């Protein structure tokens, strides 16, 4: 089995100059690598392992995308509260 990134495939953050990938992009690249390895595998157990790996990386990418959306929503909410003069974090208590 060939080790390393697939030629012409997604570049992984471990490669020189690719450390600026987001978590989601990293997970998607790893999922693509696992899928390619599964397609190239000749042994059933290796193929199954690669497919499980692909599913796990894809699930992590989905969670990372959700986290990115939640973080963006939270930052937008805080910015709107700051613009409106409301206390940050939704704290309505007077000090």
C-alpha positions in Angstrom: 0.0 0.0 0.0 1.3 3.4 -1.0 1.9 5.8 1.9 1.6 9.6 1.8 -0.9 11.9 0.1 -2.4 10.8 -3.2 -1.0 12.4 -6.3 -3.4 15.1 -7.5 -5.5 14.6 -4.4 -6.1 17.0 -1.5 -3.1 18.3 0.3 -2.8 17.6 4.0 -1.7 20.1 6.7 1.4 18.0 7.4 2.7 19.0 4.0 4.9 22.0 3.8 2.9 25.3 3.5 -0.5 23.7 4.2 -0.7 24.5 7.9 -3.3 27.2 7.3 -6.1 24.7 6.6 -9.1 24.8 8.9 -10.1 21.8 11.0 -13.0 21.1 8.6 -10.7 21.2 5.6 -8.2 18.9 7.3 -10.9 16.4 8.2 -12.3 16.5 4.6 -8.8 15.9 3.2 -8.2 13.0 5.5 -11.6 11.5 4.5 -10.7 11.8 0.8 -7.4 10.1 1.5 -9.1 7.3 3.3 -11.6 6.9 0.5 -8.9 6.7 -2.1 -7.1 4.1 0.1 -10.3 2.1 0.3 -10.7 2.1 -3.4 -7.1 0.9 -3.9 -7.3 -1.8 -1.2 -7.2 -5.4 -2.3 -7.9 -6.9 1.1 -11.4 -6.8 2.5 -10.3 -6.0 6.0 -8.1 -3.1 4.8 -10.9 -1.7 2.6 -13.3 -1.9 5.6 -10.8 -0.2 7.9 -10.4 2.6 5.3 -14.1 3.0 4.9 -14.6 3.3 8.7 -11.8 5.9 8.7 -13.5 7.8 6.0 -16.8 7.8 7.9 -15.1 9.0 11.1 -13.2 11.8 9.3 -16.4 12.9 7.5 -18.3 13.0 10.9 -15.6 15.1 12.4 -15.8 17.5 9.4 -19.5 17.8 9.9 -19.0 18.6 13.6 -16.3 21.1 12.8 -18.6 22.9 10.3 -21.3 23.1 12.9 -18.8 24.5 15.4 -17.7 27.1 12.8 -21.3 28.2 12.2 -22.1 28.4 15.9 -18.9 30.4 16.6 -19.8 32.8 13.7 -23.4 33.2 15.1 -22.1 33.9 18.6 -19.6 36.5 17.4 -22.4 38.2 15.3 -24.7 38.2 18.3 -22.0 39.7 20.5 -21.2 42.3 17.9 -24.9 43.3 17.7 -25.2 43.5 21.4 -22.1 45.7 21.6 -23.5 48.0 18.9 -26.8 48.2 20.8 -25.0 49.0 24.1 -26.2 45.8 25.7 -23.9 43.9 28.1 -21.9 41.1 26.5 -22.9 37.5 27.1 -26.5 38.3 27.6 -26.0 39.4 31.2 -28.8 41.8 32.0 -27.8 42.4 35.7 -27.0 46.0 36.7 -23.8 46.4 38.6 
